[in-house]
């Protein structure tokens, strides 16, 4: 592209292709987020096949998310420095290679290593896709475009169990990874033709101390949280791991405050709208992943559905989301994002309370209604919230802001898994009278007690997000009213 243009929006050729560029970005956005959750539907089968408890099998999911969180800020910063599109393209190749290796894995350790390779590519994609969209699309269409990216992020995160169930039943577990390869190659072919050269680059240096400290923090935090499910949080090594994570986080923040070119632009959080939107996004993904980790076990083990049937039941969530989210994104450009995010959160609170009332004899129509409502609420929330986050930052920090948004989302997923399984195992252990880290044969009542508590907790998490959003709306309204009164 000619260097005569100072922005993509001045280039008529790029503007003609902007929606096709969005299609390419969304294909990889969908696949990279899908792979954070698609193995969830296979966890019960893998648990039985390998003779391993749920807490160990979860590492197939959590290793992927952990690796993404460890390096995503680094790749966001690198995108600002050497070009978001250049890093994005490199990520597509690494992601496809990792997907190929996952399908050939013959053991749990090899599968986990392959998932880490896949995660490195996914983190390059996640860190830069929102920044690319914000750069290319004009302000009047940005909400709609970011809304669609947000839709595919959420769709990929939530569609995993349903789509995975269909693929596993029809083709085998390997194909939940191999399906990425042909789709990814098509997207790469189109991407080479439509993605422009990078325009915005920032002269900066890699923050090595910050990168290393953040990696140690993520690893110590996640190892402590995830191993705590198996050994219990009273274990001295688990406690030390979590203390280490807290100490390293404090050191990391102090280092970032004094560095001229930090890994994490803490100045972004001075904007209260950005901070509240990021926090609400974190809470919603934590709540949704409580559903994501519990629902496959409920559908298959309590309702006695096959993976195929369970997949179709759980698909109500992403189907409702994909219908509602684009409408919500487009509407946010006209009426603003706050009312839509608030409405979505209220619907999610109600849906989670409904899920907490289910049992092993619940009618499928009732189960489906609550799942669909959760999808509708998520669709209403995600697109406007993404638009709020990305509209608050300057062009030179879009990669950093996008990586923060993606980091918070992935940390939310891991925290959601941890909350769900820790709560589930704690309640089940109390009911059973001994330490439980898996399903107990012929005792559905014990699992259901744990599940009910998990969904009450996730509903409370959504309620906190709704209260924060409501406070933000009230504050914005009163400020606007005072300004109007002072002018009058």
C-alpha positions as CSV (number, residue, x, y, z in Angstrom):
1,X,0.0,0.0,0.0
2,X,1.2,3.5,-0.8
3,X,2.9,5.3,2.0
4,X,1.0,8.5,0.9
5,X,-1.9,7.4,3.1
6,X,-1.7,8.2,6.8
7,X,-4.5,5.9,7.6
8,X,-6.4,2.9,6.1
9,X,-9.5,5.0,6.0
10,X,-8.0,7.3,3.4
11,X,-7.3,4.4,1.0
12,X,-10.4,3.7,-1.1
13,X,-9.0,0.3,-2.2
14,X,-8.7,-0.8,1.4
15,X,-12.1,0.5,2.3
16,X,-13.7,-1.5,-0.5
17,X,-12.2,-4.7,1.0
18,X,-12.8,-3.9,4.7
19,X,-15.6,-6.4,5.1
20,X,-13.7,-9.1,3.4
21,X,-10.8,-8.4,5.7
22,X,-13.2,-8.7,8.6
23,X,-14.3,-12.1,7.4
24,X,-10.6,-13.3,7.3
25,X,-10.0,-12.0,10.8
26,X,-13.2,-13.6,12.1
27,X,-12.4,-17.0,10.7
28,X,-9.2,-17.1,12.7
29,X,-10.8,-15.4,15.7
30,X,-13.4,-18.1,15.8
31,X,-11.0,-20.9,15.5
32,X,-8.5,-19.6,18.1
33,X,-11.2,-19.0,20.7
34,X,-13.0,-22.2,19.8
35,X,-10.0,-24.2,20.6
36,X,-10.0,-22.9,24.2
37,X,-13.3,-24.8,24.8
38,X,-13.8,-27.4,22.1
39,X,-12.1,-30.2,24.0
40,X,-14.6,-29.7,26.9
41,X,-17.1,-32.0,25.4
42,X,-14.4,-34.6,25.0
43,X,-13.3,-34.4,28.7
44,X,-15.9,-37.0,30.0
45,X,-14.8,-39.4,27.2
46,X,-11.1,-38.8,27.8
47,X,-11.6,-39.2,31.5
48,X,-13.1,-42.7,31.0
49,X,-10.7,-43.7,28.2
50,X,-7.5,-42.7,30.0
51,X,-8.7,-43.6,33.5
52,X,-7.8,-40.1,34.8
53,X,-9.9,-37.8,37.1
54,X,-11.5,-34.7,35.7
55,X,-8.9,-32.5,37.5
56,X,-6.1,-34.0,35.4
57,X,-7.9,-34.1,32.1
58,X,-8.7,-30.4,32.5
59,X,-5.0,-29.6,31.7
60,X,-5.8,-30.2,28.0
61,X,-8.0,-27.1,28.2
62,X,-6.1,-25.1,30.8
63,X,-2.6,-25.5,29.2
64,X,-3.9,-23.8,26.1
65,X,-5.4,-20.9,28.0
66,X,-2.4,-20.6,30.3
67,X,0.0,-20.4,27.4
68,X,-2.1,-17.7,25.8
69,X,-2.3,-15.6,28.9
70,X,1.5,-15.9,29.5
71,X,2.5,-14.3,26.1
72,X,-0.5,-12.3,24.9
73,X,0.7,-8.9,26.3
74,X,4.1,-9.5,24.7
75,X,2.5,-10.1,21.3
76,X,0.2,-7.1,21.6
77,X,3.2,-4.9,22.4
78,X,5.2,-6.5,19.5
79,X,2.3,-5.8,17.2
80,X,2.4,-2.1,18.0
81,X,6.2,-2.1,17.4
82,X,6.7,-4.2,14.2
83,X,3.1,-4.2,12.8
84,X,-0.1,-5.8,14.0
85,X,-0.8,-7.4,10.6
86,X,2.7,-8.9,10.3
87,X,2.4,-10.5,13.8
88,X,-1.2,-11.6,12.9
89,X,0.0,-13.4,9.7
90,X,2.8,-15.2,11.6
91,X,0.3,-16.3,14.2
92,X,-1.9,-18.0,11.5
93,X,1.0,-20.3,10.5
94,X,1.9,-21.3,14.0
95,X,-1.8,-21.9,14.9
96,X,-2.3,-24.2,12.0
97,X,0.9,-26.2,12.8
98,X,-0.2,-26.6,16.4
99,X,-3.6,-27.8,15.3
100,X,-2.0,-30.4,13.0
101,X,0.2,-31.7,15.9
102,X,-2.7,-31.9,18.3
103,X,-4.5,-34.3,16.0
104,X,-1.5,-36.6,15.8
105,X,-1.0,-36.7,19.6
106,X,-0.8,-40.2,21.0
107,X,-0.5,-39.3,24.7
108,X,-1.6,-36.7,27.1
109,X,1.9,-35.0,27.5
110,X,2.3,-34.7,23.7
111,X,-1.2,-33.3,23.4
112,X,-0.5,-30.7,26.0
113,X,2.8,-29.7,24.3
114,X,0.9,-29.4,21.0
115,X,-1.7,-27.3,22.6
116,X,1.0,-24.9,23.8
117,X,2.3,-24.5,20.2
118,X,-1.3,-23.9,19.1
119,X,-1.7,-21.3,21.9
120,X,1.4,-19.3,20.8
121,X,-0.2,-18.8,17.4
122,X,-3.6,-18.1,18.9
123,X,-2.1,-15.4,21.2
124,X,-0.6,-13.6,18.2
125,X,-4.1,-13.6,16.6
126,X,-6.0,-12.5,19.7
127,X,-3.6,-9.7,20.6
128,X,-3.9,-7.9,17.3
129,X,-7.3,-8.6,15.6
130,X,-9.2,-5.9,17.5
131,X,-6.5,-3.3,16.8
132,X,-6.5,-4.1,13.1
133,X,-10.3,-3.7,13.0
134,X,-10.2,-0.4,14.9
135,X,-7.5,0.9,12.5
136,X,-9.3,-0.1,9.3
137,X,-13.0,0.7,10.0
138,X,-14.3,4.3,10.2
139,X,-15.8,5.4,13.5
140,X,-19.4,5.2,12.3
141,X,-19.0,1.4,11.6
142,X,-16.5,0.5,14.3
143,X,-19.1,-0.6,16.8
144,X,-20.6,-3.0,14.2
145,X,-17.2,-4.3,13.1
146,X,-15.9,-4.8,16.7
147,X,-19.3,-6.2,17.6
148,X,-18.8,-8.9,14.9
149,X,-15.3,-9.7,16.2
150,X,-16.7,-9.9,19.7
151,X,-19.4,-12.1,18.4
152,X,-17.0,-14.6,16.9
153,X,-14.8,-14.4,20.0
154,X,-17.7,-15.3,22.2
155,X,-19.2,-17.7,19.6
156,X,-15.8,-19.6,19.4
157,X,-15.6,-19.7,23.2
158,X,-19.1,-21.0,23.7
159,X,-19.6,-23.1,20.6
160,X,-16.8,-25.5,21.5
161,X,-18.8,-28.1,23.5
162,X,-21.7,-28.2,21.0
163,X,-19.6,-28.3,17.8
164,X,-17.1,-30.6,19.5
165,X,-19.8,-33.1,20.3
166,X,-21.0,-33.3,16.7
167,X,-17.4,-33.7,15.4
168,X,-16.4,-36.3,18.0
169,X,-19.5,-38.4,17.3
170,X,-19.1,-38.2,13.5
171,X,-15.3,-38.3,12.9
172,X,-13.4,-38.8,16.2
173,X,-11.6,-36.5,18.7
174,X,-8.6,-35.8,16.4
175,X,-10.9,-33.9,14.0
176,X,-11.8,-31.2,16.6
177,X,-8.2,-30.0,15.9
178,X,-7.8,-31.0,12.2
179,X,-10.9,-29.1,11.2
180,X,-8.8,-25.9,11.7
181,X,-6.3,-26.9,9.0
182,X,-8.4,-26.6,5.8
183,X,-10.3,-23.6,7.0
184,X,-7.1,-21.9,8.2
185,X,-5.4,-22.5,4.8
186,X,-8.3,-20.9,3.0
187,X,-8.3,-17.9,5.3
188,X,-4.5,-17.5,4.8
189,X,-4.9,-17.6,1.0
190,X,-7.6,-14.9,1.1
191,X,-5.7,-13.0,3.8
192,X,-2.6,-12.6,1.6
193,X,-4.7,-11.0,-1.0
194,X,-6.7,-8.6,1.1
195,X,-4.7,-7.7,4.2
196,X,-2.8,-4.4,3.7
197,X,0.8,-3.6,4.8
198,X,1.2,-2.1,8.3
199,X,0.9,1.6,8.6
200,X,1.1,2.3,12.3
201,X,4.3,1.3,14.1
202,X,5.7,2.6,17.4
203,X,9.4,3.0,18.0
204,X,9.9,1.1,21.2
205,X,11.9,-1.7,22.9
206,X,10.8,-5.0,24.3
207,X,10.2,-4.8,28.0
208,X,12.2,-7.9,29.0
209,X,11.9,-7.6,32.8
210,X,8.2,-7.0,32.5
211,X,7.7,-9.9,30.1
212,X,9.5,-12.3,32.4
213,X,7.8,-11.1,35.5
214,X,4.4,-11.4,33.9
215,X,5.1,-14.9,32.7
216,X,6.1,-16.0,36.2
217,X,3.0,-14.4,37.6
218,X,0.7,-16.2,35.2
219,X,2.4,-19.6,35.6
220,X,2.5,-19.4,39.5
221,X,-1.2,-18.2,39.6
222,X,-2.6,-20.8,37.3
223,X,-0.5,-23.7,38.7
224,X,-1.7,-22.8,42.2
225,X,-5.3,-22.5,41.1
226,X,-5.4,-25.6,39.0
227,X,-3.4,-27.9,41.3
228,X,-5.3,-26.7,44.2
229,X,-8.4,-28.5,42.8
230,X,-6.5,-31.8,43.1
231,X,-4.4,-31.4,46.3
232,X,-6.6,-28.9,48.1
233,X,-5.8,-25.3,48.9
234,X,-4.5,-26.2,52.3
235,X,-1.4,-27.8,50.7
236,X,1.7,-25.8,51.6
237,X,3.1,-25.9,48.0
238,X,-0.2,-24.6,46.6
239,X,-0.3,-21.8,49.2
240,X,3.4,-20.9,48.3
241,X,2.6,-20.8,44.6
242,X,-0.3,-18.4,45.1
243,X,1.8,-16.2,47.5
244,X,4.5,-16.1,44.8
245,X,2.0,-15.1,42.2
246,X,0.8,-12.2,44.4
247,X,4.3,-11.1,45.2
248,X,5.4,-11.2,41.6
249,X,2.3,-9.3,40.5
250,X,3.2,-6.4,42.9
251,X,6.8,-6.3,41.6
252,X,5.5,-6.4,38.0
253,X,3.2,-3.4,38.5
254,X,6.0,-1.4,40.3
255,X,8.4,-2.2,37.4
256,X,5.8,-1.2,34.8
257,X,5.1,2.1,36.5
258,X,8.7,3.3,36.2
259,X,9.6,1.9,32.8
260,X,9.5,4.3,29.9
261,X,8.3,1.6,27.5
262,X,6.3,-0.9,29.6
263,X,4.8,-4.2,28.5
264,X,1.5,-3.2,30.0
265,X,0.3,0.4,29.4
266,X,-1.1,1.1,32.9
267,X,-2.2,4.5,31.7
268,X,-5.0,2.8,29.8
269,X,-6.7,2.0,33.2
270,X,-6.8,5.7,34.1
271,X,-9.9,5.8,31.9
272,X,-12.8,4.6,34.2
273,X,-14.9,3.5,31.2
274,X,-12.1,1.3,29.9
275,X,-11.4,-0.2,33.3
276,X,-15.1,-1.0,34.2
277,X,-15.7,-2.5,30.7
278,X,-12.6,-4.7,31.1
279,X,-13.7,-5.8,34.5
280,X,-17.2,-6.6,33.4
281,X,-15.8,-8.6,30.4
282,X,-13.7,-10.6,32.9
283,X,-16.7,-11.4,35.1
284,X,-18.9,-12.4,32.2
285,X,-16.3,-14.8,30.8
286,X,-15.7,-16.3,34.3
287,X,-19.4,-16.9,34.6
288,X,-19.8,-18.3,31.1
289,X,-17.0,-20.8,31.6
290,X,-18.6,-22.0,34.8
291,X,-21.4,-23.1,32.4
292,X,-19.0,-24.3,29.8
293,X,-17.2,-26.7,32.1
294,X,-20.3,-28.0,34.0
295,X,-22.9,-28.2,31.1
296,X,-21.3,-31.1,29.2
297,X,-21.2,-33.3,32.3
298,X,-24.8,-32.4,33.2
299,X,-26.0,-33.2,29.6
300,X,-24.2,-36.5,29.2
301,X,-24.1,-37.9,32.8
302,X,-27.3,-36.5,34.3
303,X,-29.6,-36.3,31.2
304,X,-27.9,-39.4,29.7
305,X,-27.5,-37.7,26.3
306,X,-24.9,-38.9,23.8
307,X,-22.1,-36.5,22.9
308,X,-23.9,-35.9,19.6
309,X,-27.2,-35.0,21.3
310,X,-25.5,-33.0,24.1
311,X,-23.7,-31.1,21.4
312,X,-27.0,-30.1,19.7
313,X,-28.5,-29.1,23.1
314,X,-25.6,-26.9,24.0
315,X,-25.5,-25.4,20.5
316,X,-28.6,-23.3,21.6
317,X,-26.1,-21.0,23.4
318,X,-24.0,-20.0,20.3
319,X,-26.9,-20.0,17.9
320,X,-28.8,-17.4,20.0
321,X,-25.6,-15.5,20.5
322,X,-24.8,-15.3,16.8
323,X,-28.3,-14.0,16.0
324,X,-28.4,-11.4,18.8
325,X,-24.8,-10.1,18.9
326,X,-24.5,-8.5,15.4
327,X,-27.9,-6.7,16.1
328,X,-26.6,-5.6,19.4
329,X,-23.3,-4.3,17.9
330,X,-25.1,-2.3,15.2
331,X,-27.6,-0.9,17.7
332,X,-24.8,0.2,20.0
333,X,-23.6,2.6,17.2
334,X,-27.0,4.3,17.4
335,X,-28.1,4.3,21.0
336,X,-24.8,3.7,22.9
337,X,-23.4,0.6,24.5
338,X,-24.2,1.0,28.2
339,X,-28.0,0.2,28.0
340,X,-27.3,-2.9,25.9
341,X,-24.6,-4.3,28.2
342,X,-26.8,-3.7,31.2
343,X,-29.8,-5.5,29.6
344,X,-27.6,-8.4,28.6
345,X,-26.2,-8.9,32.1
346,X,-29.7,-8.9,33.6
347,X,-30.8,-11.6,31.2
348,X,-27.7,-13.6,32.1
349,X,-28.4,-13.4,35.8
350,X,-31.9,-14.8,35.3
351,X,-30.7,-17.6,33.0
352,X,-28.0,-18.6,35.5
353,X,-30.6,-18.8,38.3
354,X,-32.7,-20.9,36.0
355,X,-29.8,-23.3,35.4
356,X,-29.4,-23.6,39.1
357,X,-32.9,-25.1,39.4
358,X,-32.3,-28.0,36.9
359,X,-32.1,-31.7,38.0
360,X,-31.7,-35.1,36.4
361,X,-35.4,-35.3,35.4
362,X,-35.7,-31.8,33.9
363,X,-37.5,-31.5,30.5
364,X,-35.2,-30.8,27.6
365,X,-37.4,-27.8,26.6
366,X,-36.8,-26.2,30.0
367,X,-33.0,-26.9,29.9
368,X,-32.9,-25.5,26.3
369,X,-34.8,-22.3,27.4
370,X,-32.3,-21.4,30.1
371,X,-29.4,-22.2,27.7
372,X,-30.9,-20.0,25.0
373,X,-31.5,-17.2,27.4
374,X,-27.8,-17.3,28.5
375,X,-26.9,-17.0,24.8
376,X,-29.2,-14.1,24.2
377,X,-27.8,-12.3,27.3
378,X,-24.2,-12.9,26.2
379,X,-25.0,-11.6,22.7
380,X,-26.5,-8.4,24.1
381,X,-23.5,-7.8,26.3
382,X,-20.3,-8.8,24.3
383,X,-20.4,-6.7,21.2
384,X,-21.2,-3.3,22.9
385,X,-18.7,-4.0,25.7
386,X,-15.9,-4.7,23.1
387,X,-16.8,-1.5,21.3
388,X,-16.6,0.4,24.6
389,X,-13.1,-1.0,25.4
390,X,-11.5,-0.3,22.0
391,X,-13.0,3.1,21.5
392,X,-11.3,4.5,24.6
393,X,-7.6,4.2,23.4
394,X,-5.3,6.0,20.9
395,X,-4.2,4.3,17.6
396,X,-0.7,3.8,18.9
397,X,-1.9,1.6,21.7
398,X,-4.6,-0.4,19.9
399,X,-2.4,-3.6,20.0
400,X,-1.8,-3.2,23.7
401,X,-5.5,-2.5,24.4
402,X,-6.6,-5.5,22.3
403,X,-4.1,-7.8,24.1
404,X,-5.3,-6.6,27.5
405,X,-8.9,-7.3,26.4
406,X,-8.0,-10.7,25.2
407,X,-5.8,-11.4,28.2
408,X,-8.7,-10.6,30.6
409,X,-11.0,-12.8,28.6
410,X,-8.7,-15.8,28.8
411,X,-7.9,-15.3,32.4
412,X,-11.6,-15.1,32.9
413,X,-12.0,-18.5,31.2
414,X,-9.3,-20.1,33.5
415,X,-10.8,-18.4,36.6
416,X,-14.3,-19.7,35.5
417,X,-13.0,-23.2,35.2
418,X,-11.3,-23.0,38.6
419,X,-14.4,-21.5,40.3
420,X,-16.6,-24.2,38.7
421,X,-14.5,-27.2,39.5
422,X,-13.4,-26.0,43.0
423,X,-16.9,-25.3,44.0
424,X,-18.2,-28.5,42.5
425,X,-15.6,-30.7,44.2
426,X,-16.0,-28.9,47.5
427,X,-19.8,-29.4,47.6
428,X,-19.5,-33.0,46.3
429,X,-16.8,-33.8,48.9
430,X,-19.0,-32.4,51.7
431,X,-22.0,-34.4,50.6
432,X,-19.9,-37.6,50.1
433,X,-18.0,-37.3,53.3
434,X,-14.6,-37.7,51.6
435,X,-12.4,-35.9,49.0
436,X,-14.0,-36.0,45.6
437,X,-12.4,-35.0,42.2
438,X,-14.7,-36.7,39.8
439,X,-18.2,-38.1,39.3
440,X,-19.5,-40.7,41.7
441,X,-21.3,-43.6,40.0
442,X,-25.0,-44.0,40.9
443,X,-25.0,-40.8,43.0
444,X,-26.4,-38.0,40.6
445,X,-27.7,-36.2,43.7
446,X,-24.2,-35.4,44.8
447,X,-23.2,-33.9,41.4
448,X,-26.4,-32.0,41.2
449,X,-25.9,-30.4,44.6
450,X,-22.5,-29.2,43.4
451,X,-23.9,-28.0,40.0
452,X,-26.6,-26.0,41.7
453,X,-24.1,-24.2,43.9
454,X,-21.8,-23.5,40.8
455,X,-24.7,-21.8,38.9
456,X,-25.7,-19.8,41.9
457,X,-22.1,-18.5,42.2
458,X,-22.0,-17.7,38.4
459,X,-25.3,-15.9,38.6
460,X,-23.9,-13.8,41.5
461,X,-20.8,-13.0,39.4
462,X,-23.1,-11.7,36.6
463,X,-25.1,-9.7,39.1
464,X,-21.9,-7.9,40.3
465,X,-21.1,-7.0,36.6
466,X,-24.7,-5.8,36.2
467,X,-24.4,-3.6,39.3
468,X,-21.1,-2.1,38.1
469,X,-22.7,-1.4,34.7
470,X,-25.8,0.1,36.3
471,X,-23.6,2.4,38.5
472,X,-21.7,3.4,35.3
473,X,-24.9,4.3,33.5
474,X,-26.2,6.3,36.5
475,X,-23.0,8.2,36.8
476,X,-22.9,9.0,33.1
477,X,-26.6,10.2,33.3
478,X,-26.1,12.4,36.3
479,X,-22.9,13.9,34.8
480,X,-24.7,14.7,31.6
481,X,-27.7,16.1,33.5
482,X,-25.4,18.4,35.6
483,X,-23.6,19.6,32.4
484,X,-26.9,20.4,30.7
485,X,-28.1,22.2,33.8
486,X,-24.9,24.3,34.1
487,X,-25.2,25.3,30.4
488,X,-28.9,26.2,30.9
